[in-house]
Each structure stands twice: as C-alpha cells, then as structure tokens.
C-alpha cells in the first residue's frame, strides 16, 4: 500500500475493528491498510498533508477571467457557467472547449460568493 494516502474512513474502520477485539493484522486487512499504518493510527501519528502552493497546470481561463468574465458576473451575478461558456464560444470560436464548462461552473460559484461579500 506504499504511496497511497489513508482515508478517514479507513482510519475509522481500523479503530472500530480494534475496539471490537480484532487484532492489528485483522483490523488492518479489513480497513485495507498495512499493519504498520495501523500502529501509526493507534499511536495517534498522522501524516500532515501539506497544502500545495503551485499549480498543476496552466490556467485555461487566465486570459479572459479577470478582464471579461468577472465584469460580466459583477453586472449580472445570476449568470451560469453554461452562459459564460456560451459567451466564450461565441466570442472566441473553438478556443475554449466544452470540457472547460465544469471549471467555469466551479469558478462562477466561488465568484458569486465573493461578489456578494464585496457588496455587503
């Protein structure tokens, strides 16, 4: 299991099995982790996952987000991700593929919250 992060559910399952009397080995197998990881869990040693400070890929909306889409959202906060994608597809045909729709939807959700807070 080297290299895989242990989930909270796996930790809970391991501890639940230990509490009902299962051995470390049995509890680890049932939780899908190594016995060594089980010992770490019991000792309370958790590996801290550090937050990443770098991007994993270039922002595909970098050229238009601040300059075009944010002003649109500030004027009309009820715009949806599909509306923003339609706008981009009309203005820049074939430059922004439909697979960016989910990215637009996530950003739009976050932007609406920020715009709302800004206007309070």
N, CA, C and O atoms as CSV, one atom per row, in Angstrom:
chain,resi,resn,atom,element,x,y,z
A,1,UNK,N,N,0.819,-1.193,0.000
A,1,UNK,CA,C,0.000,0.000,0.000
A,1,UNK,C,C,0.863,1.256,0.000
A,1,UNK,O,O,0.355,2.354,0.228
A,2,UNK,N,N,2.124,1.110,-0.246
A,2,UNK,CA,C,3.027,2.246,-0.198
A,2,UNK,C,C,2.617,3.334,-1.167
A,2,UNK,O,O,2.277,3.061,-2.318
A,3,UNK,N,N,2.652,4.572,-0.691
A,3,UNK,CA,C,2.360,5.692,-1.546
A,3,UNK,C,C,0.910,6.119,-1.580
A,3,UNK,O,O,0.600,7.180,-2.122
A,4,UNK,N,N,0.022,5.335,-1.024
A,4,UNK,CA,C,-1.387,5.711,-1.019
A,4,UNK,C,C,-1.748,6.327,0.325
A,4,UNK,O,O,-1.346,5.838,1.380
A,5,UNK,N,N,-2.507,7.395,0.262
A,5,UNK,CA,C,-2.933,8.058,1.486
A,5,UNK,C,C,-4.058,7.272,2.138
A,5,UNK,O,O,-4.915,6.710,1.456
A,6,UNK,N,N,-4.047,7.238,3.449
A,6,UNK,CA,C,-5.091,6.549,4.196
A,6,UNK,C,C,-6.233,7.527,4.414
A,6,UNK,O,O,-6.026,8.656,4.859
A,7,UNK,N,N,-7.428,7.086,4.099
A,7,UNK,CA,C,-8.584,7.964,4.239
A,7,UNK,C,C,-9.102,7.938,5.675
A,7,UNK,O,O,-8.765,7.055,6.464
A,8,UNK,N,N,-9.916,8.916,5.982
A,8,UNK,CA,C,-10.551,8.985,7.303
A,8,UNK,C,C,-11.425,7.759,7.529
A,8,UNK,O,O,-11.488,7.234,8.641
A,9,UNK,N,N,-12.087,7.312,6.497
A,9,UNK,CA,C,-12.960,6.134,6.604
A,9,UNK,C,C,-12.136,4.899,6.946
A,9,UNK,O,O,-12.554,4.083,7.767
A,10,UNK,N,N,-10.970,4.755,6.325
A,10,UNK,CA,C,-10.102,3.629,6.635
A,10,UNK,C,C,-9.638,3.675,8.089
A,10,UNK,O,O,-9.599,2.648,8.766
A,11,UNK,N,N,-9.288,4.866,8.565
A,11,UNK,CA,C,-8.871,5.002,9.966
A,11,UNK,C,C,-10.003,4.603,10.905
A,11,UNK,O,O,-9.796,3.864,11.867
A,12,UNK,N,N,-11.198,5.101,10.614
A,12,UNK,CA,C,-12.353,4.786,11.463
A,12,UNK,C,C,-12.661,3.297,11.447
A,12,UNK,O,O,-12.961,2.710,12.487
A,13,UNK,N,N,-12.586,2.687,10.273
A,13,UNK,CA,C,-12.848,1.256,10.158
A,13,UNK,C,C,-11.809,0.456,10.940
A,13,UNK,O,O,-12.147,-0.504,11.632
A,14,UNK,N,N,-10.553,0.854,10.828
A,14,UNK,CA,C,-9.487,0.185,11.572
A,14,UNK,C,C,-9.759,0.259,13.078
A,14,UNK,O,O,-9.713,-0.756,13.774
A,15,UNK,N,N,-10.043,1.467,13.573
A,15,UNK,CA,C,-10.269,1.644,15.014
A,15,UNK,C,C,-11.536,0.931,15.481
A,15,UNK,O,O,-11.573,0.389,16.586
A,16,UNK,N,N,-12.558,0.930,14.655
A,16,UNK,CA,C,-13.798,0.232,15.013
A,16,UNK,C,C,-13.526,-1.261,15.196
A,16,UNK,O,O,-14.010,-1.867,16.153
A,17,UNK,N,N,-12.758,-1.852,14.290
A,17,UNK,CA,C,-12.422,-3.274,14.393
A,17,UNK,C,C,-11.531,-3.559,15.598
A,17,UNK,O,O,-11.654,-4.603,16.239
A,18,UNK,N,N,-10.636,-2.625,15.901
A,18,UNK,CA,C,-9.782,-2.812,17.082
A,18,UNK,C,C,-10.610,-2.770,18.360
A,18,UNK,O,O,-10.352,-3.523,19.299
A,19,UNK,N,N,-11.608,-1.886,18.391
A,19,UNK,CA,C,-12.440,-1.747,19.589
A,19,UNK,C,C,-13.312,-2.972,19.840
A,19,UNK,O,O,-13.658,-3.255,20.987
A,20,UNK,N,N,-13.667,-3.692,18.798
A,20,UNK,CA,C,-14.488,-4.889,18.997
A,20,UNK,C,C,-13.630,-6.127,19.228
A,20,UNK,O,O,-14.159,-7.234,19.330
A,21,UNK,N,N,-12.309,-5.953,19.311
A,21,UNK,CA,C,-11.433,-7.052,19.702
A,21,UNK,C,C,-10.628,-7.696,18.600
A,21,UNK,O,O,-9.955,-8.695,18.854
A,22,UNK,N,N,-10.663,-7.179,17.403
A,22,UNK,CA,C,-9.857,-7.743,16.320
A,22,UNK,C,C,-8.384,-7.383,16.533
A,22,UNK,O,O,-8.060,-6.363,17.141
A,23,UNK,N,N,-7.512,-8.236,16.025
A,23,UNK,CA,C,-6.079,-7.976,16.136
A,23,UNK,C,C,-5.690,-6.843,15.189
A,23,UNK,O,O,-6.474,-6.434,14.332
A,24,UNK,N,N,-4.461,-6.344,15.359
A,24,UNK,CA,C,-3.973,-5.300,14.458
A,24,UNK,C,C,-3.963,-5.801,13.015
A,24,UNK,O,O,-4.347,-5.079,12.095
A,25,UNK,N,N,-3.526,-7.030,12.833
A,25,UNK,CA,C,-3.437,-7.588,11.491
A,25,UNK,C,C,-4.811,-7.686,10.832
A,25,UNK,O,O,-4.985,-7.286,9.681
A,26,UNK,N,N,-5.787,-8.223,11.571
A,26,UNK,CA,C,-7.136,-8.387,11.038
A,26,UNK,C,C,-7.774,-7.029,10.757
A,26,UNK,O,O,-8.393,-6.828,9.712
A,27,UNK,N,N,-7.619,-6.109,11.691
A,27,UNK,CA,C,-8.194,-4.769,11.521
A,27,UNK,C,C,-7.584,-4.063,10.315
A,27,UNK,O,O,-8.286,-3.383,9.567
A,28,UNK,N,N,-6.283,-4.226,10.130
A,28,UNK,CA,C,-5.606,-3.591,9.005
A,28,UNK,C,C,-6.111,-4.167,7.683
A,28,UNK,O,O,-6.360,-3.424,6.733
A,29,UNK,N,N,-6.260,-5.475,7.623
A,29,UNK,CA,C,-6.760,-6.101,6.392
A,29,UNK,C,C,-8.172,-5.624,6.088
A,29,UNK,O,O,-8.483,-5.302,4.941
A,30,UNK,N,N,-9.027,-5.574,7.098
A,30,UNK,CA,C,-10.406,-5.135,6.895
A,30,UNK,C,C,-10.483,-3.678,6.443
A,30,UNK,O,O,-11.389,-3.301,5.699
A,31,UNK,N,N,-9.531,-2.862,6.893
A,31,UNK,CA,C,-9.520,-1.448,6.522
A,31,UNK,C,C,-8.747,-1.193,5.234
A,31,UNK,O,O,-8.787,-0.090,4.691
A,32,UNK,N,N,-8.045,-2.213,4.746
A,32,UNK,CA,C,-7.292,-2.040,3.506
A,32,UNK,C,C,-6.018,-1.237,3.685
A,32,UNK,O,O,-5.605,-0.520,2.774
A,33,UNK,N,N,-5.387,-1.348,4.856
A,33,UNK,CA,C,-4.138,-0.635,5.130
A,33,UNK,C,C,-3.102,-1.622,5.638
A,33,UNK,O,O,-3.423,-2.784,5.887
A,34,UNK,N,N,-1.869,-1.174,5.795
A,34,UNK,CA,C,-0.822,-2.050,6.311
A,34,UNK,C,C,-0.892,-2.083,7.845
A,34,UNK,O,O,-1.467,-1.200,8.482
A,35,UNK,N,N,-0.298,-3.114,8.399
A,35,UNK,CA,C,-0.242,-3.236,9.864
A,35,UNK,C,C,0.553,-2.069,10.440
A,35,UNK,O,O,0.216,-1.544,11.501
A,36,UNK,N,N,1.606,-1.669,9.740
A,36,UNK,CA,C,2.428,-0.540,10.189
A,36,UNK,C,C,1.595,0.739,10.259
A,36,UNK,O,O,1.722,1.514,11.208
A,37,UNK,N,N,0.745,0.958,9.257
A,37,UNK,CA,C,-0.133,2.129,9.280
A,37,UNK,C,C,-1.110,2.040,10.438
A,37,UNK,O,O,-1.434,3.048,11.066
A,38,UNK,N,N,-1.577,0.836,10.717
A,38,UNK,CA,C,-2.473,0.637,11.853
A,38,UNK,C,C,-1.801,1.015,13.163
A,38,UNK,O,O,-2.427,1.627,14.029
A,39,UNK,N,N,-0.533,0.656,13.316
A,39,UNK,CA,C,0.197,1.029,14.533
A,39,UNK,C,C,0.323,2.552,14.637
A,39,UNK,O,O,0.193,3.123,15.720
A,40,UNK,N,N,0.576,3.192,13.506
A,40,UNK,CA,C,0.672,4.660,13.498
A,40,UNK,C,C,-0.656,5.291,13.915
A,40,UNK,O,O,-0.685,6.260,14.673
A,41,UNK,N,N,-1.740,4.735,13.414
A,41,UNK,CA,C,-3.062,5.254,13.768
A,41,UNK,C,C,-3.276,5.126,15.275
A,41,UNK,O,O,-3.748,6.061,15.922
A,42,UNK,N,N,-2.933,3.979,15.822
A,42,UNK,CA,C,-3.119,3.759,17.257
A,42,UNK,C,C,-2.256,4.684,18.106
A,42,UNK,O,O,-2.662,5.090,19.195
A,43,UNK,N,N,-1.079,5.015,17.616
A,43,UNK,CA,C,-0.204,5.932,18.348
A,43,UNK,C,C,-0.629,7.382,18.176
A,43,UNK,O,O,-0.113,8.271,18.855
A,44,UNK,N,N,-1.564,7.620,17.274
A,44,UNK,CA,C,-2.017,8.990,17.030
A,44,UNK,C,C,-1.122,9.751,16.083
A,44,UNK,O,O,-1.222,10.974,15.981
A,45,UNK,N,N,-0.246,9.046,15.384
A,45,UNK,CA,C,0.648,9.705,14.425
A,45,UNK,C,C,-0.069,9.808,13.091
A,45,UNK,O,O,-0.405,8.804,12.463
A,46,UNK,N,N,-0.290,11.027,12.682
A,46,UNK,CA,C,-0.915,11.239,11.380
A,46,UNK,C,C,0.033,12.043,10.517
A,46,UNK,O,O,0.656,13.002,10.974
A,47,UNK,N,N,0.134,11.637,9.261
A,47,UNK,CA,C,0.970,12.421,8.362
A,47,UNK,C,C,0.169,13.639,7.930
A,47,UNK,O,O,-0.974,13.527,7.487
A,48,UNK,N,N,0.777,14.775,8.065
A,48,UNK,CA,C,0.097,16.009,7.688
A,48,UNK,C,C,0.252,16.215,6.190
A,48,UNK,O,O,1.363,16.214,5.660
A,49,UNK,N,N,-0.862,16.389,5.528
A,49,UNK,CA,C,-0.805,16.669,4.108
A,49,UNK,C,C,-0.621,18.172,3.934
A,49,UNK,O,O,-1.474,18.972,4.319
A,50,UNK,N,N,0.486,18.522,3.358
A,50,UNK,CA,C,0.790,19.932,3.162
A,50,UNK,C,C,0.007,20.455,1.964
A,50,UNK,O,O,-0.169,19.768,0.958
A,51,UNK,N,N,-0.454,21.682,2.106
A,51,UNK,CA,C,-1.195,22.290,1.023
A,51,UNK,C,C,-0.246,22.683,-0.102
A,51,UNK,O,O,0.827,23.238,0.132
A,52,UNK,N,N,-0.657,22.390,-1.300
A,52,UNK,CA,C,0.160,22.667,-2.470
A,52,UNK,C,C,0.141,24.169,-2.756
A,52,UNK,O,O,-0.917,24.795,-2.684
A,53,UNK,N,N,1.272,24.743,-3.073
A,53,UNK,CA,C,1.363,26.167,-3.383
A,53,UNK,C,C,1.707,26.411,-4.848
A,53,UNK,O,O,2.042,27.531,-5.235
A,54,UNK,N,N,1.625,25.373,-5.649
A,54,UNK,CA,C,1.903,25.517,-7.064
A,54,UNK,C,C,0.719,25.005,-7.865
A,54,UNK,O,O,-0.096,24.227,-7.368
A,55,UNK,N,N,0.636,25.441,-9.077
A,55,UNK,CA,C,-0.427,24.984,-9.967
A,55,UNK,C,C,0.008,23.704,-10.659
A,55,UNK,O,O,1.185,23.526,-10.972
A,56,UNK,N,N,-0.938,22.822,-10.892
A,56,UNK,CA,C,-0.601,21.580,-11.572
A,56,UNK,C,C,-0.692,21.720,-13.087
A,56,UNK,O,O,-0.158,20.894,-13.827
A,57,UNK,N,N,-1.369,22.767,-13.542
A,57,UNK,CA,C,-1.436,23.042,-14.976
A,57,UNK,C,C,-1.698,24.524,-15.188
A,57,UNK,O,O,-2.095,25.235,-14.265
A,58,UNK,N,N,-1.474,24.975,-16.395
A,58,UNK,CA,C,-1.712,26.378,-16.743
A,58,UNK,C,C,-3.217,26.648,-16.688
A,58,UNK,O,O,-4.020,25.815,-17.108
A,59,UNK,N,N,-3.584,27.803,-16.173
A,59,UNK,CA,C,-4.985,28.187,-16.083
A,59,UNK,C,C,-5.533,28.437,-17.488
A,59,UNK,O,O,-5.082,29.362,-18.163
A,60,UNK,N,N,-6.498,27.631,-17.943
A,60,UNK,CA,C,-7.005,27.791,-19.303
A,60,UNK,C,C,-7.850,29.054,-19.491
A,60,UNK,O,O,-8.088,29.473,-20.624
A,61,UNK,N,N,-8.298,29.655,-18.406
A,61,UNK,CA,C,-9.142,30.847,-18.496
A,61,UNK,C,C,-8.411,32.128,-18.101
A,61,UNK,O,O,-9.029,33.182,-17.951
A,62,UNK,N,N,-7.118,32.033,-17.936
A,62,UNK,CA,C,-6.316,33.156,-17.453
A,62,UNK,C,C,-6.495,34.421,-18.300
A,62,UNK,O,O,-6.549,35.526,-17.760
A,63,UNK,N,N,-6.584,34.264,-19.599
A,63,UNK,CA,C,-6.655,35.426,-20.482
A,63,UNK,C,C,-7.980,36.182,-20.392
A,63,UNK,O,O,-8.027,37.378,-20.678
A,64,UNK,N,N,-9.052,35.499,-20.000
A,64,UNK,CA,C,-10.367,36.143,-20.046
A,64,UNK,C,C,-11.072,36.254,-18.698
A,64,UNK,O,O,-12.070,36.967,-18.590
A,65,UNK,N,N,-10.587,35.579,-17.687
A,65,UNK,CA,C,-11.324,35.543,-16.426
A,65,UNK,C,C,-11.483,36.939,-15.812
A,65,UNK,O,O,-12.604,37.419,-15.645
A,66,UNK,N,N,-10.375,37.581,-15.480
A,66,UNK,CA,C,-10.428,38.893,-14.835
A,66,UNK,C,C,-10.901,39.995,-15.779
A,66,UNK,O,O,-11.643,40.889,-15.371
A,67,UNK,N,N,-10.478,39.933,-17.018
A,67,UNK,CA,C,-10.774,41.025,-17.946
A,67,UNK,C,C,-12.195,40.999,-18.501
A,67,UNK,O,O,-12.774,42.059,-18.738
A,68,UNK,N,N,-12.772,39.817,-18.713
A,68,UNK,CA,C,-14.089,39.748,-19.345
A,68,UNK,C,C,-15.168,39.107,-18.480
A,68,UNK,O,O,-16.273,39.639,-18.373
A,69,UNK,N,N,-14.860,37.977,-17.867
A,69,UNK,CA,C,-15.913,37.228,-17.176
A,69,UNK,C,C,-16.275,37.815,-15.813
A,69,UNK,O,O,-17.454,37.864,-15.460
A,70,UNK,N,N,-15.295,38.254,-15.052
A,70,UNK,CA,C,-15.606,38.847,-13.738
A,70,UNK,C,C,-16.467,40.102,-13.894
A,70,UNK,O,O,-17.442,40.252,-13.158
A,71,UNK,N,N,-16.142,41.020,-14.834
A,71,UNK,CA,C,-17.039,42.171,-15.014
A,71,UNK,C,C,-18.466,41.767,-15.402
A,71,UNK,O,O,-19.429,42.395,-14.963
A,72,UNK,N,N,-18.601,40.718,-16.225
A,72,UNK,CA,C,-19.936,40.225,-16.565
A,72,UNK,C,C,-20.672,39.743,-15.318
A,72,UNK,O,O,-21.855,40.028,-15.134
A,73,UNK,N,N,-19.968,39.019,-14.476
A,73,UNK,CA,C,-20.582,38.482,-13.253
A,73,UNK,C,C,-20.916,39.590,-12.259
A,73,UNK,O,O,-21.905,39.492,-11.533
A,74,UNK,N,N,-20.108,40.630,-12.222
A,74,UNK,CA,C,-20.410,41.743,-11.320
A,74,UNK,C,C,-21.670,42.488,-11.758
A,74,UNK,O,O,-22.457,42.940,-10.926
A,75,UNK,N,N,-21.849,42.610,-13.072
A,75,UNK,CA,C,-23.067,43.256,-13.587
A,75,UNK,C,C,-24.288,42.362,-13.432
A,75,UNK,O,O,-25.380,42.836,-13.118
A,76,UNK,N,N,-24.092,41.051,-13.658
A,76,UNK,CA,C,-25.216,40.122,-13.624
A,76,UNK,C,C,-24.791,38.848,-12.876
A,76,UNK,O,O,-24.385,37.875,-13.512
A,77,UNK,N,N,-24.879,38.838,-11.534
A,77,UNK,CA,C,-24.420,37.697,-10.740
A,77,UNK,C,C,-25.189,36.392,-10.986
A,77,UNK,O,O,-24.726,35.321,-10.592
A,78,UNK,N,N,-26.346,36.472,-11.626
A,78,UNK,CA,C,-27.135,35.256,-11.836
A,78,UNK,C,C,-26.699,34.467,-13.067
A,78,UNK,O,O,-27.311,33.447,-13.382
A,79,UNK,N,N,-25.655,34.914,-13.774
A,79,UNK,CA,C,-25.176,34.173,-14.935
A,79,UNK,C,C,-24.670,32.797,-14.505
A,79,UNK,O,O,-24.064,32.650,-13.443
A,80,UNK,N,N,-24.925,31.805,-15.333
A,80,UNK,CA,C,-24.499,30.433,-15.021
A,80,UNK,C,C,-23.221,30.099,-15.775
A,80,UNK,O,O,-22.793,30.843,-16.658
A,81,UNK,N,N,-22.628,28.986,-15.420
A,81,UNK,CA,C,-21.420,28.527,-16.097
A,81,UNK,C,C,-21.656,28.274,-17.570
A,81,UNK,O,O,-20.802,28.587,-18.399
A,82,UNK,N,N,-22.814,27.707,-17.911
A,82,UNK,CA,C,-23.107,27.424,-19.313
A,82,UNK,C,C,-23.260,28.728,-20.101
A,82,UNK,O,O,-22.867,28.808,-21.265
A,83,UNK,N,N,-23.833,29.744,-19.458
A,83,UNK,CA,C,-23.973,31.046,-20.123
A,83,UNK,C,C,-22.605,31.654,-20.390
A,83,UNK,O,O,-22.367,32.213,-21.460
A,84,UNK,N,N,-21.703,31.543,-19.414
A,84,UNK,CA,C,-20.354,32.072,-19.594
A,84,UNK,C,C,-19.616,31.318,-20.700
A,84,UNK,O,O,-18.905,31.916,-21.507
A,85,UNK,N,N,-19.797,29.995,-20.724
A,85,UNK,CA,C,-19.146,29.210,-21.763
A,85,UNK,C,C,-19.711,29.569,-23.137
A,85,UNK,O,O,-18.959,29.681,-24.105
A,86,UNK,N,N,-21.024,29.749,-23.226
A,86,UNK,CA,C,-21.648,30.164,-24.491
A,86,UNK,C,C,-21.064,31.498,-24.963
A,86,UNK,O,O,-20.787,31.682,-26.148
A,87,UNK,N,N,-20.884,32.418,-24.025
A,87,UNK,CA,C,-20.294,33.722,-24.335
A,87,UNK,C,C,-18.891,33.540,-24.923
A,87,UNK,O,O,-18.555,34.122,-25.954
A,88,UNK,N,N,-18.081,32.720,-24.247
A,88,UNK,CA,C,-16.712,32.493,-24.723
A,88,UNK,C,C,-16.707,31.805,-26.078
A,88,UNK,O,O,-15.911,32.151,-26.950
A,89,UNK,N,N,-17.594,30.833,-26.256
A,89,UNK,CA,C,-17.635,30.092,-27.515
A,89,UNK,C,C,-18.059,30.991,-28.672
A,89,UNK,O,O,-17.599,30.831,-29.802
A,90,UNK,N,N,-18.938,31.931,-28.372
A,90,UNK,CA,C,-19.389,32.859,-29.416
A,90,UNK,C,C,-18.295,33.876,-29.760
A,90,UNK,O,O,-18.063,34.180,-30.929
A,91,UNK,N,N,-17.636,34.389,-28.733
A,91,UNK,CA,C,-16.622,35.421,-28.942
A,91,UNK,C,C,-15.297,34.838,-29.450
A,91,UNK,O,O,-14.618,35.454,-30.272
A,92,UNK,N,N,-14.940,33.662,-28.963
A,92,UNK,CA,C,-13.685,33.004,-29.338
A,92,UNK,C,C,-13.996,31.581,-29.819
A,92,UNK,O,O,-13.771,30.623,-29.080
A,93,UNK,N,N,-14.501,31.431,-31.029
A,93,UNK,CA,C,-14.886,30.091,-31.508
A,93,UNK,C,C,-13.721,29.102,-31.455
A,93,UNK,O,O,-12.615,29.390,-31.911
A,94,UNK,N,N,-13.998,27.950,-30.894
A,94,UNK,CA,C,-13.068,26.813,-30.826
A,94,UNK,C,C,-11.824,27.054,-29.977
A,94,UNK,O,O,-10.917,26.222,-29.974
A,95,UNK,N,N,-11.763,28.164,-29.266
A,95,UNK,CA,C,-10.609,28.408,-28.391
A,95,UNK,C,C,-10.828,27.812,-27.005
A,95,UNK,O,O,-9.878,27.366,-26.362
A,96,UNK,N,N,-12.077,27.802,-26.545
A,96,UNK,CA,C,-12.402,27.274,-25.221
A,96,UNK,C,C,-13.329,26.074,-25.374
A,96,UNK,O,O,-14.528,26.242,-25.600
A,97,UNK,N,N,-12.783,24.864,-25.254
A,97,UNK,CA,C,-13.597,23.660,-25.465
A,97,UNK,C,C,-14.658,23.478,-24.372
A,97,UNK,O,O,-14.564,24.057,-23.289
A,98,UNK,N,N,-15.641,22.680,-24.678
A,98,UNK,CA,C,-16.750,22.465,-23.755
A,98,UNK,C,C,-16.294,21.799,-22.446
A,98,UNK,O,O,-16.983,21.905,-21.431
A,99,UNK,N,N,-15.163,21.127,-22.461
A,99,UNK,CA,C,-14.678,20.482,-21.229
A,99,UNK,C,C,-14.336,21.495,-20.134
A,99,UNK,O,O,-14.178,21.123,-18.971
A,100,UNK,N,N,-14.222,22.786,-20.507
A,100,UNK,CA,C,-13.970,23.831,-19.519
A,100,UNK,C,C,-15.240,24.267,-18.797
A,100,UNK,O,O,-15.183,25.091,-17.884
A,101,UNK,N,N,-16.373,23.727,-19.195
A,101,UNK,CA,C,-17.644,24.113,-18.594
A,101,UNK,C,C,-17.641,23.889,-17.087
A,101,UNK,O,O,-18.063,24.765,-16.332
A,102,UNK,N,N,-17.172,22.734,-16.642
A,102,UNK,CA,C,-17.163,22.445,-15.199
A,102,UNK,C,C,-16.249,23.425,-14.459
A,102,UNK,O,O,-16.576,23.849,-13.350
A,103,UNK,N,N,-15.133,23.783,-15.042
A,103,UNK,CA,C,-14.234,24.768,-14.442
A,103,UNK,C,C,-14.955,26.101,-14.287
A,103,UNK,O,O,-14.864,26.750,-13.245
A,104,UNK,N,N,-15.673,26.502,-15.337
A,104,UNK,CA,C,-16.443,27.751,-15.270
A,104,UNK,C,C,-17.515,27.677,-14.185
A,104,UNK,O,O,-17.742,28.656,-13.473
A,105,UNK,N,N,-18.169,26.537,-14.055
A,105,UNK,CA,C,-19.218,26.390,-13.047
A,105,UNK,C,C,-18.645,26.513,-11.636
A,105,UNK,O,O,-19.238,27.163,-10.776
A,106,UNK,N,N,-17.491,25.887,-11.400
A,106,UNK,CA,C,-16.855,25.976,-10.075
A,106,UNK,C,C,-16.426,27.413,-9.776
A,106,UNK,O,O,-16.687,27.932,-8.691
A,107,UNK,N,N,-15.776,28.040,-10.728
A,107,UNK,CA,C,-15.327,29.412,-10.516
A,107,UNK,C,C,-16.490,30.362,-10.336
A,107,UNK,O,O,-16.442,31.268,-9.504
A,108,UNK,N,N,-17.526,30.154,-11.109
A,108,UNK,CA,C,-18.700,31.002,-11.020
A,108,UNK,C,C,-19.309,30.921,-9.627
A,108,UNK,O,O,-19.697,31.939,-9.053
A,109,UNK,N,N,-19.390,29.723,-9.090
A,109,UNK,CA,C,-19.941,29.533,-7.743
A,109,UNK,C,C,-19.122,30.323,-6.718
A,109,UNK,O,O,-19.688,31.010,-5.869
A,110,UNK,N,N,-17.801,30.227,-6.796
A,110,UNK,CA,C,-16.933,30.967,-5.883
A,110,UNK,C,C,-17.014,32.466,-6.094
A,110,UNK,O,O,-16.947,33.234,-5.134
A,111,UNK,N,N,-17.156,32.886,-7.333
A,111,UNK,CA,C,-17.221,34.318,-7.644
A,111,UNK,C,C,-18.489,34.949,-7.116
A,111,UNK,O,O,-18.469,36.075,-6.618
A,112,UNK,N,N,-19.591,34.230,-7.221
A,112,UNK,CA,C,-20.859,34.759,-6.725
A,112,UNK,C,C,-20.755,35.051,-5.237
A,112,UNK,O,O,-21.256,36.075,-4.772
A,113,UNK,N,N,-20.123,34.179,-4.496
A,113,UNK,CA,C,-19.942,34.374,-3.065
A,113,UNK,C,C,-19.078,35.607,-2.820
A,113,UNK,O,O,-19.414,36.434,-1.972
A,114,UNK,N,N,-17.972,35.743,-3.548
A,114,UNK,CA,C,-17.088,36.892,-3.360
A,114,UNK,C,C,-17.769,38.199,-3.752
A,114,UNK,O,O,-17.601,39.208,-3.068
A,115,UNK,N,N,-18.529,38.197,-4.832
A,115,UNK,CA,C,-19.236,39.396,-5.260
A,115,UNK,C,C,-20.269,39.785,-4.220
A,115,UNK,O,O,-20.439,40.965,-3.915
A,116,UNK,N,N,-20.964,38.784,-3.672
A,116,UNK,CA,C,-21.976,39.041,-2.647
A,116,UNK,C,C,-21.323,39.677,-1.411
A,116,UNK,O,O,-21.845,40.646,-0.861
A,117,UNK,N,N,-20.195,39.135,-0.982
A,117,UNK,CA,C,-19.491,39.658,0.190
A,117,UNK,C,C,-18.993,41.079,-0.080
A,117,UNK,O,O,-19.052,41.939,0.800
A,118,UNK,N,N,-18.505,41.321,-1.294
A,118,UNK,CA,C,-17.977,42.632,-1.657
A,118,UNK,C,C,-19.066,43.715,-1.578
A,118,UNK,O,O,-18.782,44.863,-1.236
A,119,UNK,N,N,-20.309,43.341,-1.895
A,119,UNK,CA,C,-21.410,44.309,-1.915
A,119,UNK,C,C,-22.069,44.489,-0.553
A,119,UNK,O,O,-22.969,45.319,-0.423
A,120,UNK,N,N,-21.656,43.747,0.456
A,120,UNK,CA,C,-22.266,43.901,1.794
A,120,UNK,C,C,-21.848,45.172,2.470
A,120,UNK,O,O,-22.273,45.442,3.593
